[in-house]
Amino acid sequence: DDMSGPDYYLEDVPYVMYFYQGYGLHGTFWHNNFGQRMSHGCVNLPTSQAEWVFDFVDVGTLVNVHE
């Protein structure tokens, strides 16, 4: 999916799984700083892990996000 906001535009973000409005879990190819705040609200995952989650969960799976 293409993702955009006030100060960013990313084409072809892999394995996007929206959980609230425009926020989602997705693969990330533009950084390796996992565990650090790097997003406007999405949960960034290494692409291989995002693929695993994408293939494993069903639409409607409960997502709890904590700081």
LUMRODO-601106 format. One record per residue: x, y, z of N, C-alpha, C, CB in turn; residue number from 1; residue in one letter. Coordinates in pm, 1 decimal. Glycine has a CB too. Layout:
! LUMRODO-601106
+----------+----------+----------+----------+----------+----------+----------+----------+----------+----------+----------+----------+-----+--------+
|     n.c1 |     n.c2 |     n.c3 |    ca.c1 |    ca.c2 |    ca.c3 |     c.c1 |     c.c2 |     c.c3 |    cb.c1 |    cb.c2 |    cb.c3 | num | residu |
+----------+----------+----------+----------+----------+----------+----------+----------+----------+----------+----------+----------+-----+--------+
|        X |        Y |        Z |        X |        Y |        Z |        X |        Y |        Z |        X |        Y |        Z | NUM |      A |
...
+----------+----------+----------+----------+----------+----------+----------+----------+----------+----------+----------+----------+-----+--------+
***
This chain:
! LUMRODO-601106
+----------+----------+----------+----------+----------+----------+----------+----------+----------+----------+----------+----------+-----+--------+
|     n.c1 |     n.c2 |     n.c3 |    ca.c1 |    ca.c2 |    ca.c3 |     c.c1 |     c.c2 |     c.c3 |    cb.c1 |    cb.c2 |    cb.c3 | num | residu |
+----------+----------+----------+----------+----------+----------+----------+----------+----------+----------+----------+----------+-----+--------+
|     85.0 |   -117.5 |      0.0 |      0.0 |      0.0 |      0.0 |     89.0 |    123.0 |      0.0 |    -96.4 |      0.2 |    121.9 |   1 |      D |
|     42.6 |    230.6 |    -57.4 |    110.8 |    358.7 |    -48.2 |     62.0 |    427.6 |     78.8 |     84.8 |    447.4 |   -175.2 |   2 |      D |
|    155.0 |    484.5 |    155.9 |    119.7 |    549.8 |    281.4 |    171.8 |    692.9 |    279.3 |    177.0 |    471.9 |    403.2 |   3 |      M |
|     88.6 |    785.9 |    329.2 |    130.5 |    925.8 |    328.3 |     73.3 |    999.1 |    448.4 |     87.1 |    994.7 |    198.3 |   4 |      S |
|    136.6 |   1108.7 |    479.7 |     93.3 |   1197.0 |    587.0 |    140.9 |   1337.5 |    555.6 |    146.9 |   1149.4 |    724.9 |   5 |      G |
|    130.2 |   1428.4 |    651.2 |    166.9 |   1568.0 |    625.9 |    310.8 |   1586.6 |    579.2 |    145.2 |   1648.4 |    750.0 |   6 |      P |
|    402.7 |   1501.1 |    623.4 |    543.4 |   1521.9 |    586.9 |    612.9 |   1395.3 |    535.6 |    618.8 |   1574.8 |    706.1 |   7 |      D |
|    535.1 |   1300.4 |    481.3 |    597.9 |   1180.5 |    425.5 |    507.9 |   1118.5 |    318.8 |    627.8 |   1077.6 |    537.0 |   8 |      Y |
|    569.6 |   1045.0 |    228.6 |    499.2 |    966.1 |    127.6 |    586.3 |    845.3 |     97.1 |    469.4 |   1050.4 |     -2.8 |   9 |      Y |
|    533.4 |    726.6 |    117.1 |    605.7 |    602.7 |     90.3 |    522.6 |    515.4 |     -1.7 |    638.9 |    527.9 |    221.5 |  10 |      L |
|    582.6 |    473.3 |   -111.6 |    515.0 |    385.1 |   -206.4 |    543.1 |    239.3 |   -172.3 |    559.4 |    415.9 |   -350.6 |  11 |      E |
|    445.8 |    157.0 |   -199.5 |    461.2 |     10.8 |   -191.1 |    510.5 |    -38.1 |    -55.1 |    556.7 |    -36.0 |   -297.5 |  12 |      D |
|    450.1 |     11.7 |     51.8 |    483.0 |    -37.4 |    185.6 |    432.1 |   -181.3 |    194.2 |    419.5 |     53.8 |    299.1 |  13 |      V |
|    519.1 |   -276.0 |    233.4 |    479.2 |   -416.7 |    230.0 |    397.8 |   -460.8 |    351.6 |    601.1 |   -502.8 |    218.8 |  14 |      P |
|    305.4 |   -552.6 |    327.5 |    230.7 |   -623.9 |    431.4 |    160.5 |   -530.2 |    529.9 |    323.9 |   -715.6 |    507.1 |  15 |      Y |
|     86.7 |   -434.4 |    476.5 |     15.9 |   -337.4 |    560.7 |   -110.0 |   -402.7 |    617.6 |    -20.4 |   -208.8 |    479.7 |  16 |      V |
|   -127.0 |   -388.0 |    749.4 |   -243.4 |   -440.6 |    820.1 |   -296.2 |   -327.9 |    908.8 |   -207.4 |   -569.9 |    905.1 |  17 |      M |
|   -395.6 |   -255.4 |    860.3 |   -448.8 |   -141.8 |    934.9 |   -525.8 |   -190.0 |   1056.5 |   -538.8 |    -55.5 |    845.6 |  18 |      Y |
|   -504.9 |   -120.8 |   1168.9 |   -578.4 |   -156.7 |   1290.5 |   -660.5 |    -41.6 |   1344.7 |   -483.0 |   -204.4 |   1396.7 |  19 |      F |
|   -634.4 |     82.5 |   1303.3 |   -713.2 |    197.1 |   1348.4 |   -690.9 |    311.4 |   1252.1 |   -675.5 |    238.8 |   1493.4 |  20 |      Y |
|   -797.7 |    354.8 |   1185.7 |   -789.9 |    463.7 |   1087.4 |   -673.3 |    436.5 |    992.7 |   -772.9 |    602.9 |   1158.0 |  21 |      Q |
|   -575.8 |    524.5 |    982.1 |   -463.2 |    503.1 |    891.3 |   -342.7 |    439.9 |    956.7 |   -422.8 |    631.6 |    830.8 |  22 |      G |
|   -357.4 |    389.4 |   1079.9 |   -246.7 |    328.7 |   1152.8 |   -246.9 |    178.3 |   1131.4 |   -255.1 |    361.8 |   1302.9 |  23 |      Y |
|   -128.3 |    122.7 |   1119.1 |   -122.7 |    -20.3 |   1097.2 |     11.2 |    -80.7 |   1132.7 |   -154.5 |    -50.7 |    955.9 |  24 |      G |
|     16.1 |   -211.3 |   1125.9 |    142.0 |   -284.4 |   1131.3 |    186.3 |   -301.2 |    987.1 |    127.6 |   -424.1 |   1205.9 |  25 |      L |
|    315.5 |   -293.0 |    961.8 |    362.8 |   -310.8 |    824.5 |    512.5 |   -336.6 |    820.9 |    329.1 |   -188.2 |    740.0 |  26 |      H |
|    556.1 |   -392.0 |    709.7 |    698.4 |   -410.6 |    687.5 |    765.4 |   -276.2 |    664.9 |    723.2 |   -504.0 |    568.3 |  27 |      G |
|    893.5 |   -269.8 |    699.0 |    968.5 |   -144.9 |    689.7 |   1103.1 |   -172.2 |    625.2 |    986.7 |    -80.1 |    829.2 |  28 |      T |
|   1129.1 |   -103.8 |    512.5 |   1255.8 |   -120.9 |    442.3 |   1342.8 |      3.9 |    451.1 |   1230.6 |   -155.9 |    296.8 |  29 |      F |
|   1294.3 |    111.5 |    512.6 |   1366.0 |    239.7 |    511.1 |   1445.7 |    266.9 |    637.3 |   1269.1 |    351.4 |    490.2 |  30 |      W |
|   1441.8 |    176.7 |    735.5 |   1527.3 |    191.2 |    853.7 |   1543.4 |     56.5 |    922.6 |   1468.4 |    295.4 |    952.0 |  31 |      H |
|   1640.6 |     49.4 |   1013.4 |   1664.0 |    -69.9 |   1095.4 |   1665.8 |    -34.2 |   1243.1 |   1796.1 |   -137.7 |   1056.0 |  32 |      N |
|   1600.8 |     72.8 |   1280.8 |   1601.3 |    120.6 |   1419.0 |   1482.6 |     67.0 |   1497.6 |   1600.7 |    272.6 |   1422.0 |  33 |      N |
|   1457.2 |    -61.7 |   1488.5 |   1342.5 |   -121.4 |   1556.9 |   1363.3 |   -111.9 |   1707.4 |   1322.2 |   -269.4 |   1513.5 |  34 |      F |
|   1254.3 |    -80.7 |   1777.8 |   1260.4 |    -58.5 |   1921.0 |   1271.2 |     89.0 |   1956.4 |   1376.4 |   -133.4 |   1979.5 |  35 |      G |
|   1291.1 |    173.6 |   1854.8 |   1296.6 |    318.3 |   1872.2 |   1174.2 |    379.3 |   1805.1 |   1428.7 |    377.9 |   1813.3 |  36 |      Q |
|   1125.2 |    488.5 |   1856.8 |   1011.1 |    555.7 |   1794.8 |   1055.3 |    612.6 |   1659.7 |    954.7 |    669.0 |   1887.7 |  37 |      R |
|    995.7 |    561.2 |   1553.0 |   1034.4 |    599.1 |   1416.3 |    912.6 |    627.3 |   1329.5 |   1118.9 |    488.8 |   1352.4 |  38 |      M |
|    795.3 |    635.4 |   1389.1 |    673.0 |    636.7 |   1310.2 |    579.0 |    745.7 |   1360.1 |    603.9 |    499.7 |   1315.4 |  39 |      S |
|    479.8 |    773.9 |   1278.4 |    373.5 |    867.2 |   1315.3 |    257.9 |    793.7 |   1383.5 |    322.7 |    942.5 |   1191.1 |  40 |      H |
|    279.4 |    669.5 |   1422.4 |    175.2 |    593.7 |   1491.3 |    164.9 |    449.4 |   1447.0 |     44.2 |    659.8 |   1471.4 |  41 |      G |
|    226.0 |    415.0 |   1335.8 |    224.4 |    276.4 |   1290.4 |    323.7 |    193.1 |   1370.5 |    256.6 |    268.3 |   1140.1 |  42 |      C |
|    308.9 |     62.3 |   1358.8 |    403.3 |    -31.4 |   1418.5 |    489.5 |    -85.2 |   1304.9 |    329.4 |   -148.1 |   1496.4 |  43 |      V |
|    615.0 |    -42.1 |   1302.8 |    709.6 |    -84.3 |   1198.9 |    769.3 |   -219.1 |   1236.4 |    821.8 |     21.4 |   1179.3 |  44 |      N |
|    774.0 |   -310.0 |   1140.4 |    832.4 |   -442.7 |   1161.1 |    933.8 |   -470.0 |   1051.3 |    722.6 |   -552.9 |   1163.3 |  45 |      L |
|   1036.8 |   -550.8 |   1080.3 |   1119.8 |   -599.1 |    969.1 |   1027.9 |   -669.5 |    868.9 |   1234.0 |   -696.5 |   1020.1 |  46 |      P |
|   1054.9 |   -653.6 |    742.5 |    964.4 |   -703.6 |    639.1 |    936.0 |   -853.0 |    653.7 |   1022.5 |   -676.1 |    502.0 |  47 |      T |
|   1036.6 |   -933.1 |    688.4 |   1013.2 |  -1078.7 |    702.2 |    916.7 |  -1107.8 |    817.2 |   1147.3 |  -1153.6 |    725.7 |  48 |      S |
|    923.7 |  -1031.5 |    924.6 |    831.6 |  -1052.4 |   1036.1 |    691.4 |  -1002.1 |   1001.5 |    883.7 |   -981.8 |   1162.4 |  49 |      Q |
|    682.9 |   -892.7 |    927.0 |    552.2 |   -842.8 |    882.7 |    484.7 |   -944.4 |    791.1 |    567.2 |   -707.2 |    810.2 |  50 |      A |
|    561.8 |  -1007.5 |    706.3 |    507.0 |  -1111.9 |    618.1 |    450.1 |  -1226.5 |    700.6 |    615.6 |  -1164.9 |    521.5 |  51 |      E |
|    522.2 |  -1269.4 |    805.1 |    475.5 |  -1378.4 |    889.8 |    343.2 |  -1341.1 |    956.9 |    581.4 |  -1413.3 |    995.8 |  52 |      W |
|    335.3 |  -1220.4 |   1015.2 |    211.9 |  -1176.9 |   1081.1 |     98.9 |  -1168.9 |    979.5 |    231.7 |  -1039.9 |   1150.5 |  53 |      V |
|    125.3 |  -1111.4 |    862.8 |     25.9 |  -1095.9 |    757.2 |    -33.6 |  -1231.0 |    718.3 |     88.3 |  -1028.1 |    634.5 |  54 |      F |
|     50.5 |  -1332.3 |    707.4 |      4.6 |  -1466.3 |    668.7 |    -63.1 |  -1540.9 |    783.7 |    121.7 |  -1548.1 |    617.3 |  55 |      D |
|    -33.9 |  -1502.9 |    907.6 |    -81.2 |  -1575.9 |   1024.1 |   -216.9 |  -1528.6 |   1074.5 |     18.9 |  -1564.6 |   1133.7 |  56 |      F |
|   -241.3 |  -1397.7 |   1076.0 |   -362.6 |  -1344.0 |   1138.9 |   -478.4 |  -1335.6 |   1039.9 |   -334.9 |  -1205.6 |   1197.9 |  57 |      V |
|   -598.2 |  -1329.4 |   1095.3 |   -718.8 |  -1311.4 |   1016.7 |   -768.0 |  -1167.9 |   1031.7 |   -828.0 |  -1412.0 |   1059.6 |  58 |      D |
|   -842.8 |  -1118.7 |    934.1 |   -907.2 |   -988.9 |    946.1 |   -995.9 |   -993.2 |   1069.9 |   -989.9 |   -953.1 |    817.3 |  59 |      V |
|   -987.1 |   -888.6 |   1153.0 |  -1064.9 |   -882.2 |   1275.2 |   -986.1 |   -924.1 |   1398.6 |  -1186.1 |   -968.0 |   1261.8 |  60 |      G |
|   -861.7 |   -968.5 |   1380.8 |   -779.2 |  -1006.1 |   1496.0 |   -757.1 |   -882.3 |   1583.6 |   -642.0 |  -1067.2 |   1449.8 |  61 |      T |
|   -776.0 |   -897.2 |   1714.2 |   -757.7 |   -788.3 |   1809.0 |   -610.9 |   -746.8 |   1814.4 |   -807.1 |   -829.4 |   1948.5 |  62 |      L |
|   -587.1 |   -616.4 |   1808.2 |   -451.0 |   -559.9 |   1819.8 |   -449.6 |   -466.5 |   1938.4 |   -407.2 |   -484.4 |   1688.7 |  63 |      V |
|   -361.7 |   -490.0 |   2033.4 |   -340.8 |   -400.6 |   2147.7 |   -201.8 |   -340.2 |   2132.4 |   -355.9 |   -476.9 |   2286.1 |  64 |      N |
|   -194.1 |   -206.9 |   2130.4 |    -67.0 |   -137.4 |   2116.7 |    -40.4 |    -62.3 |   2245.4 |    -67.2 |    -41.1 |   1994.4 |  65 |      V |
|     78.4 |    -80.5 |   2301.5 |    117.5 |    -16.0 |   2425.9 |    246.8 |     60.7 |   2404.9 |    133.3 |   -119.4 |   2539.1 |  66 |      H |
|    263.2 |    168.4 |   2481.4 |    391.4 |    240.8 |   2476.1 |    495.0 |    167.3 |   2556.7 |    376.5 |    384.9 |   2528.1 |  67 |      E |
+----------+----------+----------+----------+----------+----------+----------+----------+----------+----------+----------+----------+-----+--------+
***
